[in-house]
């Protein structure tokens, strides 16, 4: 049976999506105090700068979008929460329903789902999104609900206006420069996925494989809950645990490595481009980066605990490792050869290669021939690692 509003199939679900939206929008903090005129000016300015950024990204990277790209969609914090719940639902709901039917059937599972409850899960998701909604500056939304006619839409670039205004005020930086700087990063993400048709499908497949690799029967789920409690206690004691590690098994860990590698590449590439276009485009780029990095590192203790539990600190590391990979590869082989990274699944770097860019260059750009007479080139498993 189709949902009358959005076309999703109804059925048993482990997440109450409406509760997630309601909880998130209720808990999220209001944005900065801005007059109506200033708010309208910021929205108009961000739309214009998102279009301006498209040309800079295309010229700098040499990547051309295969889809029409209009201005970014500008939202407030509740709008960001609603959009992300829609995205989670598109990707996760079919998989969650399959898991609910195959792994939570029977009396024990029925008792467990009653105890945990889809509403409780919805509250938890909403609480996490309410926290993130006050911090995210923008994103490229890969997964959107179907259009009214049933067609699958392409991605959408979204900028969170109150968070951008709040950040530029807190950093005391030039608003025009900061807004364009943010747009450059997010437009780079849009370019990555709209110029590389296979990439969206690859990410979605990995996410679905990750969920389906779960062994979440009743006993395993209770074990994961205990592990999550231990992770929280560890972080409170100053340790390095996180909830992501607590809720994965060995098979999921391998898939997560692939997801982490592609997202590290994407985030690092975005960070590289937003800085590398240079002061001709964003005159105060060096000062913005310096202050922004200091802001990333300057959270209070409670904020740091939440970030660590949610894996946000891992995301910060992705920016750094990914940007370092892009910088080193471009310096060694140039932008054209770096762009071979987007050719196929096989040319994506592994996490080991992101941390050792020479290994990716030797495998993809300059394959090292085997001894004479073999006629083959070295593959991923036998790339020679340069001396440290």
Order of alpha helices (4+ residues) and beta strands (2+ residues): alpha-alpha-beta-alpha-alpha-alpha-beta-beta-alpha-alpha-alpha-alpha-alpha-alpha-alpha-alpha-alpha-alpha-alpha
